[in-house]
Amino acid sequence: MRYEVEVKFHKDFLRIEGNRIIVGLTSKPEKGKANLELIRKLAKHFKVPPSHVRIVAGLKSRRKIVEIIDDI
């Protein structure tokens, strides 16, 4: 399933609104640290391994398209 993700920095939360996810990250957007935190947070929320979460578009943007692969 694909979701539109909006990232907010300096906060720690995860809110789902339909097909849109708003996530607060505490990591700085340097060297992919924030993207790793985003992947881990989404994987934990959806109860899938981090390898099943992929950023499809917006790697260097606050607005991203994320794909979550669910084996069920």
All heavy atoms as TSV, in Angstrom:
chain	resi	resn	atom	element	x	y	z
A	1	MET	N	N	0.847	-1.180	0.000
A	1	MET	CA	C	0.000	0.000	0.000
A	1	MET	C	C	0.892	1.242	0.000
A	1	MET	O	O	1.914	1.271	0.674
A	1	MET	CB	C	-0.874	-0.050	1.250
A	1	MET	CG	C	-1.752	1.109	1.440
A	1	MET	SD	S	-3.409	0.504	1.745
A	1	MET	CE	C	-4.350	1.755	1.001
A	2	ARG	N	N	0.490	2.243	-0.726
A	2	ARG	CA	C	1.256	3.494	-0.783
A	2	ARG	C	C	0.561	4.582	0.031
A	2	ARG	O	O	-0.662	4.672	0.039
A	2	ARG	CB	C	1.413	3.960	-2.222
A	2	ARG	CG	C	2.380	3.106	-2.985
A	2	ARG	CD	C	2.708	3.695	-4.311
A	2	ARG	NE	N	3.672	2.805	-4.973
A	2	ARG	CZ	C	4.392	3.149	-5.993
A	2	ARG	NH1	N	4.261	4.342	-6.520
A	2	ARG	NH2	N	5.248	2.306	-6.513
A	3	TYR	N	N	1.384	5.386	0.689
A	3	TYR	CA	C	0.881	6.477	1.511
A	3	TYR	C	C	1.635	7.753	1.172
A	3	TYR	O	O	2.822	7.726	0.856
A	3	TYR	CB	C	1.107	6.192	3.003
A	3	TYR	CG	C	0.340	5.015	3.524
A	3	TYR	CD1	C	0.898	3.746	3.554
A	3	TYR	CD2	C	-0.950	5.178	4.015
A	3	TYR	CE1	C	0.195	2.663	4.046
A	3	TYR	CE2	C	-1.659	4.102	4.517
A	3	TYR	CZ	C	-1.083	2.850	4.532
A	3	TYR	OH	O	-1.781	1.774	5.014
A	4	GLU	N	N	0.939	8.877	1.286
A	4	GLU	CA	C	1.595	10.181	1.237
A	4	GLU	C	C	2.056	10.463	2.660
A	4	GLU	O	O	1.279	10.328	3.600
A	4	GLU	CB	C	0.620	11.264	0.801
A	4	GLU	CG	C	0.154	11.141	-0.621
A	4	GLU	CD	C	-0.843	12.232	-0.978
A	4	GLU	OE1	O	-0.831	13.314	-0.344
A	4	GLU	OE2	O	-1.642	11.980	-1.884
A	5	VAL	N	N	3.308	10.843	2.814
A	5	VAL	CA	C	3.866	11.092	4.139
A	5	VAL	C	C	4.372	12.526	4.209
A	5	VAL	O	O	5.076	12.986	3.313
A	5	VAL	CB	C	5.022	10.104	4.447
A	5	VAL	CG1	C	5.657	10.429	5.788
A	5	VAL	CG2	C	4.523	8.670	4.421
A	6	GLU	N	N	4.004	13.208	5.277
A	6	GLU	CA	C	4.520	14.551	5.544
A	6	GLU	C	C	5.337	14.483	6.818
A	6	GLU	O	O	4.886	13.954	7.829
A	6	GLU	CB	C	3.376	15.546	5.697
A	6	GLU	CG	C	3.866	16.962	5.885
A	6	GLU	CD	C	2.716	17.962	5.969
A	6	GLU	OE1	O	1.619	17.659	5.504
A	6	GLU	OE2	O	2.965	19.048	6.526
A	7	VAL	N	N	6.550	15.015	6.757
A	7	VAL	CA	C	7.477	14.940	7.886
A	7	VAL	C	C	7.548	16.289	8.589
A	7	VAL	O	O	7.642	17.330	7.955
A	7	VAL	CB	C	8.884	14.531	7.386
A	7	VAL	CG1	C	9.898	14.601	8.504
A	7	VAL	CG2	C	8.842	13.145	6.781
A	8	LYS	N	N	7.472	16.241	9.911
A	8	LYS	CA	C	7.678	17.417	10.762
A	8	LYS	C	C	8.888	17.112	11.648
A	8	LYS	O	O	9.007	16.015	12.173
A	8	LYS	CB	C	6.462	17.665	11.658
A	8	LYS	CG	C	5.149	17.725	10.939
A	8	LYS	CD	C	4.797	19.113	10.590
A	8	LYS	CE	C	3.391	19.118	9.967
A	8	LYS	NZ	N	3.036	20.374	9.438
A	9	PHE	N	N	9.768	18.082	11.804
A	9	PHE	CA	C	10.976	17.850	12.588
A	9	PHE	C	C	10.840	18.390	14.011
A	9	PHE	O	O	10.004	19.238	14.292
A	9	PHE	CB	C	12.194	18.481	11.900
A	9	PHE	CG	C	12.580	17.739	10.648
A	9	PHE	CD1	C	12.240	18.222	9.403
A	9	PHE	CD2	C	13.246	16.529	10.728
A	9	PHE	CE1	C	12.570	17.531	8.259
A	9	PHE	CE2	C	13.587	15.824	9.585
A	9	PHE	CZ	C	13.247	16.326	8.349
A	10	HIS	N	N	11.668	17.865	14.895
A	10	HIS	CA	C	11.757	18.262	16.305
A	10	HIS	C	C	10.526	17.845	17.108
A	10	HIS	O	O	10.232	18.441	18.138
A	10	HIS	CB	C	11.997	19.761	16.463
A	10	HIS	CG	C	13.115	20.275	15.622
A	10	HIS	ND1	N	14.423	19.876	15.789
A	10	HIS	CD2	C	13.128	21.122	14.563
A	10	HIS	CE1	C	15.178	20.471	14.892
A	10	HIS	NE2	N	14.417	21.229	14.130
A	11	LYS	N	N	9.792	16.842	16.617
A	11	LYS	CA	C	8.629	16.324	17.337
A	11	LYS	C	C	8.652	14.808	17.214
A	11	LYS	O	O	9.319	14.263	16.345
A	11	LYS	CB	C	7.343	16.873	16.737
A	11	LYS	CG	C	7.240	18.380	16.843
A	11	LYS	CD	C	6.015	18.911	16.182
A	11	LYS	CE	C	6.018	20.435	16.283
A	11	LYS	NZ	N	4.942	21.048	15.569
A	12	ASP	N	N	7.906	14.132	18.070
A	12	ASP	CA	C	7.867	12.671	18.035
A	12	ASP	C	C	6.420	12.205	18.084
A	12	ASP	O	O	5.830	12.104	19.152
A	12	ASP	CB	C	8.664	12.094	19.208
A	12	ASP	CG	C	8.811	10.586	19.112
A	12	ASP	OD1	O	8.650	10.035	18.008
A	12	ASP	OD2	O	9.073	9.960	20.143
A	13	PHE	N	N	5.824	11.976	16.907
A	13	PHE	CA	C	4.446	11.503	16.836
A	13	PHE	C	C	4.204	10.831	15.490
A	13	PHE	O	O	5.019	10.919	14.582
A	13	PHE	CB	C	3.453	12.659	17.040
A	13	PHE	CG	C	3.458	13.655	15.906
A	13	PHE	CD1	C	2.588	13.520	14.837
A	13	PHE	CD2	C	4.333	14.729	15.922
A	13	PHE	CE1	C	2.596	14.437	13.794
A	13	PHE	CE2	C	4.346	15.647	14.888
A	13	PHE	CZ	C	3.477	15.500	13.814
A	14	LEU	N	N	3.086	10.141	15.378
A	14	LEU	CA	C	2.668	9.532	14.125
A	14	LEU	C	C	1.148	9.601	14.077
A	14	LEU	O	O	0.474	9.123	14.977
A	14	LEU	CB	C	3.126	8.071	14.046
A	14	LEU	CG	C	2.934	7.410	12.681
A	14	LEU	CD1	C	4.109	6.516	12.386
A	14	LEU	CD2	C	1.648	6.651	12.620
A	15	ARG	N	N	0.623	10.257	13.033
A	15	ARG	CA	C	-0.818	10.442	12.894
A	15	ARG	C	C	-1.239	10.017	11.487
A	15	ARG	O	O	-0.623	10.417	10.511
A	15	ARG	CB	C	-1.170	11.906	13.152
A	15	ARG	CG	C	-2.637	12.198	13.207
A	15	ARG	CD	C	-2.934	13.605	13.702
A	15	ARG	NE	N	-2.410	14.621	12.792
A	15	ARG	CZ	C	-1.587	15.606	13.167
A	15	ARG	NH1	N	-1.188	15.701	14.414
A	15	ARG	NH2	N	-1.169	16.492	12.302
A	16	ILE	N	N	-2.290	9.209	11.396
A	16	ILE	CA	C	-2.785	8.746	10.107
A	16	ILE	C	C	-4.124	9.404	9.829
A	16	ILE	O	O	-5.026	9.372	10.660
A	16	ILE	CB	C	-2.927	7.211	10.078
A	16	ILE	CG1	C	-1.559	6.574	10.289
A	16	ILE	CG2	C	-3.541	6.753	8.762
A	16	ILE	CD1	C	-1.579	5.086	10.353
A	17	GLU	N	N	-4.219	10.009	8.644
A	17	GLU	CA	C	-5.462	10.654	8.208
A	17	GLU	C	C	-5.809	10.101	6.832
A	17	GLU	O	O	-5.368	10.633	5.813
A	17	GLU	CB	C	-5.286	12.161	8.151
A	17	GLU	CG	C	-4.937	12.789	9.495
A	17	GLU	CD	C	-4.577	14.264	9.383
A	17	GLU	OE1	O	-4.439	14.778	8.249
A	17	GLU	OE2	O	-4.414	14.882	10.439
A	18	GLY	N	N	-6.569	9.018	6.786
A	18	GLY	CA	C	-6.935	8.395	5.512
A	18	GLY	C	C	-5.720	7.756	4.864
A	18	GLY	O	O	-5.116	6.851	5.425
A	19	ASN	N	N	-5.347	8.231	3.685
A	19	ASN	CA	C	-4.193	7.702	2.951
A	19	ASN	C	C	-2.956	8.573	3.186
A	19	ASN	O	O	-1.974	8.478	2.453
A	19	ASN	CB	C	-4.518	7.632	1.453
A	19	ASN	CG	C	-3.585	6.720	0.711
A	19	ASN	OD1	O	-3.087	5.741	1.255
A	19	ASN	ND2	N	-3.328	7.043	-0.538
A	20	ARG	N	N	-3.008	9.424	4.197
A	20	ARG	CA	C	-1.921	10.364	4.486
A	20	ARG	C	C	-1.405	10.113	5.896
A	20	ARG	O	O	-2.187	9.903	6.820
A	20	ARG	CB	C	-2.485	11.773	4.369
A	20	ARG	CG	C	-1.462	12.851	4.440
A	20	ARG	CD	C	-2.111	14.159	3.996
A	20	ARG	NE	N	-1.184	15.223	4.206
A	20	ARG	CZ	C	-1.394	16.269	4.997
A	20	ARG	NH1	N	-2.547	16.404	5.612
A	20	ARG	NH2	N	-0.490	17.187	5.157
A	21	ILE	N	N	-0.094	10.149	6.035
A	21	ILE	CA	C	0.531	9.948	7.341
A	21	ILE	C	C	1.368	11.180	7.653
A	21	ILE	O	O	2.158	11.627	6.820
A	21	ILE	CB	C	1.431	8.695	7.348
A	21	ILE	CG1	C	0.622	7.456	6.982
A	21	ILE	CG2	C	2.091	8.522	8.707
A	21	ILE	CD1	C	1.467	6.216	6.799
A	22	ILE	N	N	1.195	11.717	8.843
A	22	ILE	CA	C	2.022	12.841	9.302
A	22	ILE	C	C	2.889	12.297	10.427
A	22	ILE	O	O	2.385	11.724	11.389
A	22	ILE	CB	C	1.158	14.016	9.780
A	22	ILE	CG1	C	0.236	14.459	8.643
A	22	ILE	CG2	C	2.040	15.171	10.247
A	22	ILE	CD1	C	-0.828	15.429	9.057
A	23	VAL	N	N	4.210	12.465	10.272
A	23	VAL	CA	C	5.160	11.871	11.212
A	23	VAL	C	C	6.082	12.944	11.753
A	23	VAL	O	O	6.617	13.761	11.001
A	23	VAL	CB	C	6.014	10.787	10.505
A	23	VAL	CG1	C	6.986	10.163	11.473
A	23	VAL	CG2	C	5.142	9.724	9.887
A	24	GLY	N	N	6.288	12.914	13.053
A	24	GLY	CA	C	7.259	13.790	13.691
A	24	GLY	C	C	8.552	13.017	13.904
A	24	GLY	O	O	8.533	11.901	14.420
A	25	LEU	N	N	9.672	13.606	13.469
A	25	LEU	CA	C	10.974	12.958	13.597
A	25	LEU	C	C	11.901	13.804	14.450
A	25	LEU	O	O	11.857	15.031	14.394
A	25	LEU	CB	C	11.610	12.748	12.218
A	25	LEU	CG	C	10.807	11.928	11.209
A	25	LEU	CD1	C	11.550	11.876	9.881
A	25	LEU	CD2	C	10.554	10.536	11.728
A	26	THR	N	N	12.742	13.142	15.226
A	26	THR	CA	C	13.704	13.863	16.059
A	26	THR	C	C	15.101	13.879	15.444
A	26	THR	O	O	15.936	14.666	15.857
A	26	THR	CB	C	13.764	13.241	17.468
A	26	THR	OG1	O	14.081	11.862	17.359
A	26	THR	CG2	C	12.431	13.392	18.184
A	27	SER	N	N	15.351	13.010	14.459
A	27	SER	CA	C	16.661	12.978	13.804
A	27	SER	C	C	16.820	14.156	12.855
A	27	SER	O	O	15.848	14.633	12.271
A	27	SER	CB	C	16.822	11.687	12.988
A	27	SER	OG	O	16.781	10.565	13.818
A	28	LYS	N	N	18.056	14.588	12.688
A	28	LYS	CA	C	18.332	15.657	11.751
A	28	LYS	C	C	18.334	15.098	10.328
A	28	LYS	O	O	18.726	13.960	10.100
A	28	LYS	CB	C	19.702	16.280	12.040
A	28	LYS	CG	C	19.742	17.014	13.346
A	28	LYS	CD	C	21.075	17.667	13.559
A	28	LYS	CE	C	21.083	18.412	14.876
A	28	LYS	NZ	N	22.328	19.124	15.101
A	29	PRO	N	N	17.894	15.898	9.361
A	29	PRO	CA	C	17.873	15.428	7.973
A	29	PRO	C	C	19.269	15.489	7.339
A	29	PRO	O	O	19.502	16.194	6.356
A	29	PRO	CB	C	16.890	16.390	7.296
A	29	PRO	CG	C	16.991	17.640	8.095
A	29	PRO	CD	C	17.261	17.199	9.516
A	30	GLU	N	N	20.202	14.761	7.920
A	30	GLU	CA	C	21.582	14.726	7.423
A	30	GLU	C	C	21.985	13.281	7.180
A	30	GLU	O	O	21.763	12.417	8.037
A	30	GLU	CB	C	22.542	15.336	8.445
A	30	GLU	CG	C	22.274	16.783	8.762
A	30	GLU	CD	C	23.121	17.272	9.923
A	30	GLU	OE1	O	23.651	16.439	10.687
A	30	GLU	OE2	O	23.235	18.493	10.081
A	31	LYS	N	N	22.573	13.011	6.036
A	31	LYS	CA	C	23.122	11.687	5.706
A	31	LYS	C	C	22.082	10.573	5.848
A	31	LYS	O	O	22.408	9.459	6.227
A	31	LYS	CB	C	24.344	11.382	6.561
A	31	LYS	CG	C	25.473	12.370	6.370
A	31	LYS	CD	C	26.650	12.036	7.224
A	31	LYS	CE	C	27.720	13.110	7.065
A	31	LYS	NZ	N	28.854	12.894	7.956
A	32	GLY	N	N	20.815	10.875	5.577
A	32	GLY	CA	C	19.778	9.856	5.586
A	32	GLY	C	C	19.274	9.436	6.958
A	32	GLY	O	O	18.485	8.503	7.066
A	33	LYS	N	N	19.707	10.128	8.014
A	33	LYS	CA	C	19.292	9.741	9.372
A	33	LYS	C	C	17.783	9.872	9.572
A	33	LYS	O	O	17.156	9.008	10.179
A	33	LYS	CB	C	20.033	10.581	10.412
A	33	LYS	CG	C	21.498	10.272	10.511
A	33	LYS	CD	C	22.158	11.172	11.524
A	33	LYS	CE	C	23.667	10.951	11.535
A	33	LYS	NZ	N	24.334	11.893	12.437
A	34	ALA	N	N	17.200	10.957	9.064
A	34	ALA	CA	C	15.756	11.158	9.233
A	34	ALA	C	C	14.971	10.114	8.434
A	34	ALA	O	O	13.956	9.609	8.909
A	34	ALA	CB	C	15.370	12.570	8.802
A	35	ASN	N	N	15.441	9.765	7.246
A	35	ASN	CA	C	14.756	8.745	6.451
A	35	ASN	C	C	14.812	7.386	7.145
A	35	ASN	O	O	13.827	6.647	7.138
A	35	ASN	CB	C	15.366	8.644	5.051
A	35	ASN	CG	C	14.967	9.810	4.171
A	35	ASN	OD1	O	13.927	10.409	4.357
A	35	ASN	ND2	N	15.797	10.126	3.201
A	36	LEU	N	N	15.930	7.059	7.775
A	36	LEU	CA	C	16.030	5.803	8.522
A	36	LEU	C	C	15.062	5.790	9.706
A	36	LEU	O	O	14.409	4.778	9.961
A	36	LEU	CB	C	17.461	5.588	9.021
A	36	LEU	CG	C	18.445	5.022	8.022
A	36	LEU	CD1	C	19.845	4.974	8.614
A	36	LEU	CD2	C	18.021	3.636	7.591
A	37	GLU	N	N	14.976	6.913	10.415
A	37	GLU	CA	C	14.041	6.996	11.536
A	37	GLU	C	C	12.605	6.844	11.035
A	37	GLU	O	O	11.791	6.141	11.651
A	37	GLU	CB	C	14.195	8.324	12.281
A	37	GLU	CG	C	13.250	8.422	13.466
A	37	GLU	CD	C	13.286	9.767	14.174
A	37	GLU	OE1	O	14.113	10.632	13.825
A	37	GLU	OE2	O	12.456	9.954	15.084
A	38	LEU	N	N	12.295	7.469	9.909
A	38	LEU	CA	C	10.964	7.355	9.325
A	38	LEU	C	C	10.634	5.904	8.986
A	38	LEU	O	O	9.559	5.405	9.340
A	38	LEU	CB	C	10.869	8.214	8.058
A	38	LEU	CG	C	9.590	8.066	7.247
A	38	LEU	CD1	C	8.386	8.583	8.029
A	38	LEU	CD2	C	9.718	8.775	5.918
A	39	ILE	N	N	11.549	5.200	8.346
A	39	ILE	CA	C	11.332	3.802	7.978
A	39	ILE	C	C	11.125	2.945	9.217
A	39	ILE	O	O	10.197	2.131	9.277
A	39	ILE	CB	C	12.503	3.287	7.119
A	39	ILE	CG1	C	12.432	3.937	5.729
A	39	ILE	CG2	C	12.493	1.767	7.015
A	39	ILE	CD1	C	13.643	3.698	4.868
A	40	ARG	N	N	11.944	3.134	10.225
A	40	ARG	CA	C	11.811	2.348	11.460
A	40	ARG	C	C	10.477	2.620	12.163
A	40	ARG	O	O	9.822	1.710	12.658
A	40	ARG	CB	C	12.970	2.648	12.404
A	40	ARG	CG	C	14.266	2.054	11.931
A	40	ARG	CD	C	15.372	2.262	12.936
A	40	ARG	NE	N	16.630	1.786	12.399
A	40	ARG	CZ	C	17.758	2.465	12.410
A	40	ARG	NH1	N	17.809	3.658	12.972
A	40	ARG	NH2	N	18.849	1.956	11.891
A	41	LYS	N	N	10.091	3.887	12.201
A	41	LYS	CA	C	8.854	4.264	12.878
A	41	LYS	C	C	7.629	3.682	12.151
A	41	LYS	O	O	6.719	3.162	12.792
A	41	LYS	CB	C	8.769	5.795	12.935
A	41	LYS	CG	C	7.866	6.325	14.003
A	41	LYS	CD	C	7.975	7.820	14.071
A	41	LYS	CE	C	8.748	8.201	15.302
A	41	LYS	NZ	N	8.632	9.606	15.637
A	42	LEU	N	N	7.625	3.763	10.827
A	42	LEU	CA	C	6.509	3.211	10.063
A	42	LEU	C	C	6.467	1.689	10.170
A	42	LEU	O	O	5.390	1.099	10.291
A	42	LEU	CB	C	6.596	3.647	8.600
A	42	LEU	CG	C	6.330	5.128	8.335
A	42	LEU	CD1	C	6.592	5.459	6.878
A	42	LEU	CD2	C	4.919	5.514	8.729
A	43	ALA	N	N	7.631	1.052	10.137
A	43	ALA	CA	C	7.693	-0.408	10.264
A	43	ALA	C	C	7.136	-0.856	11.611
A	43	ALA	O	O	6.365	-1.819	11.684
A	43	ALA	CB	C	9.131	-0.891	10.085
A	44	LYS	N	N	7.487	-0.155	12.653
A	44	LYS	CA	C	6.996	-0.498	13.992
A	44	LYS	C	C	5.481	-0.307	14.073
A	44	LYS	O	O	4.771	-1.153	14.603
A	44	LYS	CB	C	7.699	0.367	15.040
A	44	LYS	CG	C	7.318	0.020	16.451
A	44	LYS	CD	C	8.112	0.841	17.446
A	44	LYS	CE	C	7.717	0.506	18.869
A	44	LYS	NZ	N	8.445	1.301	19.836
A	45	HIS	N	N	4.989	0.790	13.522
A	45	HIS	CA	C	3.558	1.072	13.578
A	45	HIS	C	C	2.740	0.026	12.813
A	45	HIS	O	O	1.702	-0.427	13.280
A	45	HIS	CB	C	3.255	2.466	13.025
A	45	HIS	CG	C	1.800	2.788	13.018
A	45	HIS	ND1	N	1.124	3.159	14.153
A	45	HIS	CD2	C	0.885	2.741	12.025
A	45	HIS	CE1	C	-0.149	3.346	13.853
A	45	HIS	NE2	N	-0.326	3.101	12.562
A	46	PHE	N	N	3.210	-0.343	11.620
A	46	PHE	CA	C	2.476	-1.291	10.784
A	46	PHE	C	C	2.852	-2.748	11.071
A	46	PHE	O	O	2.375	-3.654	10.414
A	46	PHE	CB	C	2.684	-0.971	9.301
A	46	PHE	CG	C	1.929	0.251	8.859
A	46	PHE	CD1	C	2.567	1.476	8.738
A	46	PHE	CD2	C	0.573	0.175	8.576
A	46	PHE	CE1	C	1.874	2.604	8.335
A	46	PHE	CE2	C	-0.129	1.302	8.169
A	46	PHE	CZ	C	0.518	2.521	8.055
A	47	LYS	N	N	3.755	-2.947	12.030
A	47	LYS	CA	C	4.187	-4.286	12.450
A	47	LYS	C	C	4.737	-5.115	11.286
A	47	LYS	O	O	4.333	-6.258	11.061
A	47	LYS	CB	C	3.045	-5.016	13.147
A	47	LYS	CG	C	2.613	-4.332	14.422
A	47	LYS	CD	C	1.469	-5.059	15.092
A	47	LYS	CE	C	1.145	-4.411	16.406
A	47	LYS	NZ	N	0.106	-3.428	16.371
A	48	VAL	N	N	5.635	-4.489	10.532
A	48	VAL	CA	C	6.346	-5.170	9.446
A	48	VAL	C	C	7.835	-4.918	9.636
A	48	VAL	O	O	8.230	-3.965	10.320
A	48	VAL	CB	C	5.898	-4.668	8.045
A	48	VAL	CG1	C	4.428	-4.962	7.796
A	48	VAL	CG2	C	6.185	-3.195	7.864
A	49	PRO	N	N	8.707	-5.744	9.042
A	49	PRO	CA	C	10.137	-5.460	9.143
A	49	PRO	C	C	10.491	-4.193	8.358
A	49	PRO	O	O	9.808	-3.860	7.380
A	49	PRO	CB	C	10.798	-6.694	8.518
A	49	PRO	CG	C	9.728	-7.480	7.882
A	49	PRO	CD	C	8.416	-6.995	8.373
A	50	PRO	N	N	11.538	-3.495	8.769
A	50	PRO	CA	C	11.938	-2.272	8.059
A	50	PRO	C	C	12.214	-2.497	6.567
A	50	PRO	O	O	12.037	-1.585	5.768
A	50	PRO	CB	C	13.208	-1.823	8.783
A	50	PRO	CG	C	13.082	-2.403	10.147
A	50	PRO	CD	C	12.340	-3.699	9.978
A	51	SER	N	N	12.580	-3.700	6.191
A	51	SER	CA	C	12.846	-3.980	4.775
A	51	SER	C	C	11.566	-3.955	3.940
A	51	SER	O	O	11.632	-3.909	2.711
A	51	SER	CB	C	13.534	-5.333	4.622
A	51	SER	OG	O	12.709	-6.368	5.116
A	52	HIS	N	N	10.386	-3.939	4.587
A	52	HIS	CA	C	9.112	-3.882	3.866
A	52	HIS	C	C	8.604	-2.458	3.710
A	52	HIS	O	O	7.502	-2.258	3.208
A	52	HIS	CB	C	8.066	-4.733	4.579
A	52	HIS	CG	C	8.286	-6.203	4.408
A	52	HIS	ND1	N	7.294	-7.117	4.605
A	52	HIS	CD2	C	9.385	-6.918	4.051
A	52	HIS	CE1	C	7.770	-8.334	4.383
A	52	HIS	NE2	N	9.046	-8.223	4.057
A	53	VAL	N	N	9.383	-1.491	4.150
A	53	VAL	CA	C	9.017	-0.079	4.016
A	53	VAL	C	C	10.012	0.564	3.050
A	53	VAL	O	O	11.223	0.450	3.234
A	53	VAL	CB	C	9.059	0.651	5.381
A	53	VAL	CG1	C	8.696	2.114	5.225
A	53	VAL	CG2	C	8.140	-0.030	6.376
A	54	ARG	N	N	9.468	1.237	2.013
A	54	ARG	CA	C	10.341	1.809	0.990
A	54	ARG	C	C	9.865	3.214	0.647
A	54	ARG	O	O	8.671	3.436	0.453
A	54	ARG	CB	C	10.278	0.921	-0.250
A	54	ARG	CG	C	11.192	1.301	-1.354
A	54	ARG	CD	C	11.223	0.242	-2.441
A	54	ARG	NE	N	9.956	0.138	-3.136
A	54	ARG	CZ	C	9.754	0.544	-4.392
A	54	ARG	NH1	N	10.733	1.054	-5.087
A	54	ARG	NH2	N	8.571	0.419	-4.948
A	55	ILE	N	N	10.813	4.150	0.589
A	55	ILE	CA	C	10.494	5.509	0.164
A	55	ILE	C	C	10.545	5.515	-1.360
A	55	ILE	O	O	11.600	5.312	-1.956
A	55	ILE	CB	C	11.480	6.531	0.760
A	55	ILE	CG1	C	11.392	6.502	2.286
A	55	ILE	CG2	C	11.178	7.929	0.229
A	55	ILE	CD1	C	12.437	7.335	2.997
A	56	VAL	N	N	9.387	5.738	-1.989
A	56	VAL	CA	C	9.273	5.679	-3.439
A	56	VAL	C	C	9.644	7.014	-4.074
A	56	VAL	O	O	10.288	7.059	-5.117
A	56	VAL	CB	C	7.828	5.271	-3.841
A	56	VAL	CG1	C	7.649	5.276	-5.338
A	56	VAL	CG2	C	7.484	3.918	-3.266
A	57	ALA	N	N	9.224	8.114	-3.457
A	57	ALA	CA	C	9.496	9.442	-3.999
A	57	ALA	C	C	9.686	10.419	-2.851
A	57	ALA	O	O	9.143	10.234	-1.767
A	57	ALA	CB	C	8.341	9.892	-4.880
A	58	GLY	N	N	10.477	11.465	-3.099
A	58	GLY	CA	C	10.674	12.507	-2.103
A	58	GLY	C	C	11.770	12.225	-1.107
A	58	GLY	O	O	11.686	12.639	0.041
A	59	LEU	N	N	12.811	11.525	-1.544
A	59	LEU	CA	C	13.888	11.136	-0.647
A	59	LEU	C	C	14.489	12.336	0.092
A	59	LEU	O	O	14.867	12.224	1.249
A	59	LEU	CB	C	14.970	10.409	-1.442
A	59	LEU	CG	C	15.866	9.448	-0.683
A	59	LEU	CD1	C	15.056	8.375	0.008
A	59	LEU	CD2	C	16.874	8.825	-1.610
A	60	LYS	N	N	14.552	13.492	-0.563
A	60	LYS	CA	C	15.140	14.686	0.063
A	60	LYS	C	C	14.090	15.764	0.321
A	60	LYS	O	O	14.415	16.936	0.373
A	60	LYS	CB	C	16.248	15.244	-0.832
A	60	LYS	CG	C	17.435	14.313	-0.935
A	60	LYS	CD	C	18.557	14.953	-1.713
A	60	LYS	CE	C	19.758	14.036	-1.729
A	60	LYS	NZ	N	20.908	14.657	-2.369
A	61	SER	N	N	12.856	15.354	0.481
A	61	SER	CA	C	11.761	16.295	0.673
A	61	SER	C	C	11.020	15.981	1.969
A	61	SER	O	O	11.103	14.876	2.488
A	61	SER	CB	C	10.798	16.194	-0.516
A	61	SER	OG	O	9.647	16.959	-0.288
A	62	ARG	N	N	10.257	16.948	2.476
A	62	ARG	CA	C	9.417	16.706	3.646
A	62	ARG	C	C	8.149	15.951	3.259
A	62	ARG	O	O	7.480	15.391	4.106
A	62	ARG	CB	C	9.015	18.027	4.299
A	62	ARG	CG	C	10.169	18.691	5.001
A	62	ARG	CD	C	9.708	20.012	5.589
A	62	ARG	NE	N	10.827	20.719	6.143
A	62	ARG	CZ	C	10.927	21.051	7.422
A	62	ARG	NH1	N	9.958	20.753	8.250
A	62	ARG	NH2	N	11.973	21.695	7.866
A	63	ARG	N	N	7.809	15.987	1.989
A	63	ARG	CA	C	6.641	15.247	1.488
A	63	ARG	C	C	7.154	14.070	0.679
A	63	ARG	O	O	7.901	14.234	-0.270
A	63	ARG	CB	C	5.758	16.147	0.635
A	63	ARG	CG	C	5.135	17.237	1.465
A	63	ARG	CD	C	4.240	18.118	0.652
A	63	ARG	NE	N	3.724	19.164	1.502
A	63	ARG	CZ	C	2.436	19.325	1.756
A	63	ARG	NH1	N	1.562	18.541	1.202
A	63	ARG	NH2	N	2.033	20.291	2.550
A	64	LYS	N	N	6.725	12.885	1.074
A	64	LYS	CA	C	7.236	11.668	0.472
A	64	LYS	C	C	6.089	10.744	0.090
A	64	LYS	O	O	4.988	10.876	0.597
A	64	LYS	CB	C	8.124	10.923	1.465
A	64	LYS	CG	C	9.279	11.748	2.001
A	64	LYS	CD	C	10.022	11.028	3.081
A	64	LYS	CE	C	11.094	11.875	3.723
A	64	LYS	NZ	N	12.134	12.353	2.865
A	65	ILE	N	N	6.382	9.812	-0.783
A	65	ILE	CA	C	5.481	8.700	-1.074
A	65	ILE	C	C	6.193	7.460	-0.530
A	65	ILE	O	O	7.329	7.188	-0.900
A	65	ILE	CB	C	5.221	8.534	-2.584
A	65	ILE	CG1	C	4.679	9.814	-3.205
A	65	ILE	CG2	C	4.288	7.336	-2.820
A	65	ILE	CD1	C	3.266	10.143	-2.844
A	66	VAL	N	N	5.512	6.750	0.346
A	66	VAL	CA	C	6.106	5.571	0.992
A	66	VAL	C	C	5.259	4.349	0.661
A	66	VAL	O	O	4.028	4.415	0.693
A	66	VAL	CB	C	6.202	5.772	2.518
A	66	VAL	CG1	C	6.663	4.522	3.215
A	66	VAL	CG2	C	7.125	6.933	2.845
A	67	GLU	N	N	5.938	3.255	0.339
A	67	GLU	CA	C	5.249	1.999	0.054
A	67	GLU	C	C	5.511	1.029	1.197
A	67	GLU	O	O	6.647	0.843	1.606
A	67	GLU	CB	C	5.758	1.412	-1.257
A	67	GLU	CG	C	5.061	0.144	-1.669
A	67	GLU	CD	C	5.520	-0.330	-3.014
A	67	GLU	OE1	O	6.749	-0.472	-3.212
A	67	GLU	OE2	O	4.658	-0.555	-3.873
A	68	ILE	N	N	4.432	0.416	1.701
A	68	ILE	CA	C	4.557	-0.565	2.775
A	68	ILE	C	C	4.042	-1.893	2.231
A	68	ILE	O	O	2.905	-1.996	1.786
A	68	ILE	CB	C	3.766	-0.127	4.019
A	68	ILE	CG1	C	4.349	1.190	4.520
A	68	ILE	CG2	C	3.822	-1.209	5.093
A	68	ILE	CD1	C	3.623	1.832	5.623
A	69	ILE	N	N	4.916	-2.882	2.248
A	69	ILE	CA	C	4.583	-4.204	1.731
A	69	ILE	C	C	4.093	-5.049	2.901
A	69	ILE	O	O	4.795	-5.244	3.879
A	69	ILE	CB	C	5.810	-4.866	1.078
A	69	ILE	CG1	C	6.330	-3.983	-0.043
A	69	ILE	CG2	C	5.457	-6.249	0.569
A	69	ILE	CD1	C	7.706	-4.361	-0.532
A	70	ASP	N	N	2.863	-5.533	2.756
A	70	ASP	CA	C	2.263	-6.361	3.794
A	70	ASP	C	C	2.055	-7.746	3.213
A	70	ASP	O	O	1.376	-7.912	2.211
A	70	ASP	CB	C	0.924	-5.750	4.223
A	70	ASP	CG	C	0.408	-6.356	5.501
A	70	ASP	OD1	O	1.117	-7.200	6.095
A	70	ASP	OD2	O	-0.700	-5.994	5.914
A	71	ASP	N	N	2.653	-8.761	3.818
A	71	ASP	CA	C	2.614	-10.127	3.285
A	71	ASP	C	C	1.278	-10.832	3.500
A	71	ASP	O	O	1.087	-11.932	3.016
A	71	ASP	CB	C	3.726	-10.972	3.922
A	71	ASP	CG	C	5.082	-10.608	3.349
A	71	ASP	OD1	O	5.126	-10.014	2.264
A	71	ASP	OD2	O	6.081	-10.913	4.002
A	72	ILE	N	N	0.389	-10.239	4.229
A	72	ILE	CA	C	-0.861	-10.937	4.561
A	72	ILE	C	C	-1.755	-11.056	3.356
A	72	ILE	O	O	-1.915	-10.276	2.534
A	72	ILE	CB	C	-1.600	-10.218	5.720
A	72	ILE	CG1	C	-0.722	-10.259	6.950
A	72	ILE	CG2	C	-2.925	-10.854	5.995
A	72	ILE	CD1	C	-1.245	-9.475	8.120
